[in-house]
Amino acid sequence: MRHRRLARPLHGWLVSAILLLLLSGCQSAYYGALEKVGIHKRDLMVERVEKGRDAQVAAEEQFASALEQFRAVVRVPDSELSQTYERLDEAYERSEVAAERVETRIDDIESVAAALFEEWESELDLYQSAEYRRLSEQRLRQTRQRYAQMHDAMQEAADSMHPVLLAMRDNVLLLKHNLNARAIGALRGEVDGLERDVAALRARMQAAISRSNAFIDTLHDADDGR
């Protein structure tokens, strides 16, 4: 039996109460409050993995867009360098925000995963049927393995964003203080390396997105025989 998906918004007072519990560090109370209104950890896991996947898609698109700005800057005349710098700086800042959003989504996924697997593990002892317990334990082991694969792929992609951001920031700072042909010449030499780094980043992002989709399918297809 599959749990009901998130189907209706929570009342304002309930949201406030749940957030208060979360901020106080009482994760078990937070998830317990959601369970009481029919929102289960499996549902939250699916929702958060979907948000994590979407954040990765957005980050991949943003880094590709930023790369286009860096490619363009080496072709503009000196008279347009000031405007080009503004666009480049904005592209960098958007990339930074996209990277932070991915990291936040990973943290959210880790939180609900820990709660889900802890609950699942504890419920194994509730089975009277040895066969049902064996099946549930097997499903738990498989789900953990697939989660670990997805999480590792997501974290690897997230980690690979940082050196790209540092390279972007260096180039933005150089252009900020040197709006001249010499700076453009220096940037021209960096674009090829940036292209390779962004290509590798996008490949990792795409792999992580595929892992996320596969894990979501695993949760959708899983039975409730825990």
C-alpha positions as CSV (number, residue, x, y, z in Angstrom):
1,M,0.0,0.0,0.0
2,R,1.4,3.4,-1.0
3,H,1.2,6.3,1.3
4,R,-0.9,9.3,0.2
5,R,1.1,12.0,-1.5
6,L,1.1,15.6,-0.2
7,A,-2.4,16.6,-1.3
8,R,-3.4,19.6,0.7
9,P,-1.7,22.7,2.2
10,L,-1.3,22.7,6.0
11,H,-3.1,25.3,8.1
12,G,-1.0,28.2,9.1
13,W,-1.0,27.4,12.8
14,L,0.2,23.9,12.1
15,V,3.0,25.1,9.9
16,S,4.1,27.5,12.6
17,A,4.1,24.8,15.2
18,I,6.0,22.4,13.0
19,L,8.6,25.0,12.1
20,L,9.0,25.9,15.8
21,L,9.7,22.2,16.6
22,L,12.2,22.0,13.7
23,L,14.1,25.2,14.8
24,S,14.3,23.8,18.3
25,G,16.2,20.8,16.9
26,C,13.5,18.3,17.7
27,Q,13.4,16.4,14.4
28,S,11.5,13.5,15.7
29,A,8.7,15.8,17.0
30,Y,8.7,17.5,13.6
31,Y,8.2,14.3,11.6
32,G,5.8,13.0,14.2
33,A,3.6,16.1,13.8
34,L,3.6,15.6,10.0
35,E,2.7,11.9,10.4
36,K,-0.4,12.9,12.5
37,V,-1.8,14.8,9.5
38,G,-1.0,12.0,7.1
39,I,2.3,13.2,5.7
40,H,4.7,10.3,5.9
41,K,8.5,10.2,5.7
42,R,8.3,8.3,2.4
43,D,6.2,11.1,1.0
44,L,8.7,13.7,2.3
45,M,11.6,11.8,0.9
46,V,10.0,11.7,-2.6
47,E,9.2,15.4,-2.4
48,R,12.7,16.4,-1.2
49,V,14.5,14.3,-3.8
50,E,12.3,15.9,-6.5
51,K,13.2,19.3,-5.2
52,G,16.9,18.3,-5.1
53,R,16.7,17.1,-8.7
54,D,15.0,20.3,-9.8
55,A,17.6,22.4,-8.1
56,Q,20.3,20.4,-9.9
57,V,18.6,20.9,-13.3
58,A,18.4,24.7,-12.5
59,A,22.0,24.8,-11.5
60,E,23.1,23.0,-14.6
61,E,21.2,25.4,-16.8
62,Q,22.6,28.4,-14.8
63,F,26.2,27.3,-15.1
64,A,25.8,26.7,-18.8
65,S,24.3,30.2,-19.1
66,A,27.2,31.7,-17.1
67,L,29.7,30.0,-19.4
68,E,28.1,31.7,-22.4
69,Q,28.6,35.1,-20.7
70,F,32.3,34.3,-20.2
71,R,32.6,33.2,-23.8
72,A,30.9,36.5,-24.9
73,V,33.1,38.7,-22.8
74,V,36.3,38.0,-24.8
75,R,34.6,39.2,-28.0
76,V,33.3,42.6,-27.0
77,P,35.0,45.9,-27.8
78,D,36.6,47.9,-25.0
79,S,33.7,50.4,-25.1
80,E,31.3,47.7,-23.9
81,L,33.4,46.2,-21.1
82,S,31.6,48.0,-18.3
83,Q,28.2,46.6,-19.4
84,T,29.8,43.2,-20.0
85,Y,31.2,43.1,-16.5
86,E,27.8,43.8,-15.0
87,R,26.3,40.8,-16.9
88,L,29.2,38.6,-15.9
89,D,29.0,39.5,-12.3
90,E,25.2,38.8,-12.3
91,A,25.8,35.4,-14.0
92,Y,28.4,34.6,-11.3
93,E,26.0,35.6,-8.5
94,R,23.2,33.6,-9.9
95,S,25.5,30.6,-10.2
96,E,26.4,31.0,-6.6
97,V,22.8,31.1,-5.5
98,A,22.0,28.0,-7.6
99,A,24.9,26.1,-6.0
100,E,23.7,27.1,-2.5
101,R,20.2,25.9,-3.3
102,V,21.6,22.5,-4.3
103,E,23.5,22.2,-1.1
104,T,20.4,23.1,0.9
105,R,18.3,20.5,-0.9
106,I,20.9,17.8,-0.1
107,D,20.8,18.8,3.6
108,D,17.0,18.4,3.5
109,I,17.2,15.0,1.8
110,E,19.8,13.8,4.4
111,S,17.5,14.8,7.2
112,V,14.4,12.9,6.1
113,A,16.5,9.9,4.9
114,A,18.0,9.5,8.4
115,A,14.5,9.6,10.0
116,L,13.0,7.3,7.4
117,F,15.7,4.6,7.7
118,E,15.7,4.8,11.5
119,E,12.0,4.3,11.6
120,W,12.1,1.5,9.1
121,E,14.9,-0.3,11.0
122,S,13.0,0.0,14.3
123,E,9.8,-1.4,12.8
124,L,11.5,-4.6,11.7
125,D,11.2,-5.9,15.3
126,L,7.4,-5.5,15.1
127,Y,6.9,-8.3,12.6
128,Q,5.5,-11.6,13.8
129,S,6.1,-13.2,10.4
130,A,9.8,-14.1,9.8
131,E,9.2,-14.0,6.1
132,Y,7.7,-10.6,6.1
133,R,10.5,-9.3,8.2
134,R,13.0,-10.8,5.8
135,L,11.3,-9.2,2.8
136,S,11.2,-5.8,4.5
137,E,14.8,-6.0,5.6
138,Q,15.8,-6.8,2.1
139,R,13.8,-3.9,0.8
140,L,15.4,-1.6,3.4
141,R,18.9,-2.8,2.4
142,Q,18.2,-2.2,-1.3
143,T,16.7,1.2,-0.7
144,R,19.7,2.3,1.4
145,Q,22.1,1.2,-1.3
146,R,20.2,3.1,-4.0
147,Y,19.9,6.1,-1.7
148,A,23.7,6.0,-1.1
149,Q,24.3,5.9,-4.8
150,M,22.0,8.9,-5.4
151,H,23.4,10.9,-2.5
152,D,27.0,10.3,-3.6
153,A,26.2,11.4,-7.1
154,M,24.5,14.5,-5.8
155,Q,27.3,15.4,-3.5
156,E,29.9,14.8,-6.1
157,A,28.1,17.2,-8.5
158,A,27.7,19.7,-5.7
159,D,31.3,19.6,-4.8
160,S,32.4,20.1,-8.4
161,M,30.5,23.4,-8.4
162,H,32.9,25.1,-6.0
163,P,36.1,25.2,-8.1
164,V,34.1,26.4,-11.0
165,L,32.6,29.2,-8.9
166,L,36.1,30.2,-7.6
167,A,37.4,30.4,-11.2
168,M,34.4,32.5,-12.2
169,R,34.9,34.8,-9.2
170,D,38.6,35.3,-10.0
171,N,37.7,36.3,-13.6
172,V,34.9,38.6,-12.5
173,L,37.2,40.3,-10.0
174,L,39.9,40.7,-12.6
175,L,37.5,42.4,-15.0
176,K,36.1,44.5,-12.3
177,H,39.4,46.3,-11.6
178,N,40.8,46.0,-15.1
179,L,38.3,47.1,-17.8
180,N,40.8,47.0,-20.6
181,A,42.1,44.8,-23.4
182,R,44.8,43.3,-21.2
183,A,42.2,41.9,-18.9
184,I,40.2,40.5,-21.9
185,G,43.4,38.8,-23.1
186,A,43.8,37.2,-19.7
187,L,40.2,36.0,-19.7
188,R,40.5,34.6,-23.2
189,G,43.2,32.3,-21.9
190,E,40.9,31.1,-19.1
191,V,37.8,30.4,-21.1
192,D,39.0,27.0,-22.5
193,G,39.7,25.7,-19.0
194,L,36.3,27.0,-17.8
195,E,34.6,25.3,-20.6
196,R,36.2,22.0,-19.7
197,D,35.3,22.4,-16.0
198,V,31.7,23.3,-16.8
199,A,31.3,20.4,-19.2
200,A,32.6,18.0,-16.5
201,L,30.2,19.7,-14.0
202,R,27.2,19.3,-16.3
203,A,28.1,15.6,-16.8
204,R,28.1,15.0,-13.1
205,M,24.9,17.0,-12.7
206,Q,23.2,14.9,-15.4
207,A,24.4,11.7,-13.7
208,A,23.0,12.9,-10.3
209,I,19.7,13.8,-11.9
210,S,19.4,10.3,-13.4
211,R,20.2,8.8,-10.0
212,S,17.6,11.0,-8.4
213,N,14.9,9.9,-10.9
214,A,15.8,6.3,-10.4
215,F,15.6,6.6,-6.7
216,I,12.2,8.4,-6.9
217,D,11.0,5.4,-9.0
218,T,12.3,3.0,-6.4
219,L,10.2,4.8,-3.7
220,H,7.1,4.9,-5.9
221,D,7.4,1.2,-6.7
222,A,8.2,0.1,-3.1
223,D,5.5,-1.8,-1.3
224,D,4.6,-1.0,2.3
225,G,5.6,-4.4,3.7
226,R,8.1,-3.0,6.2
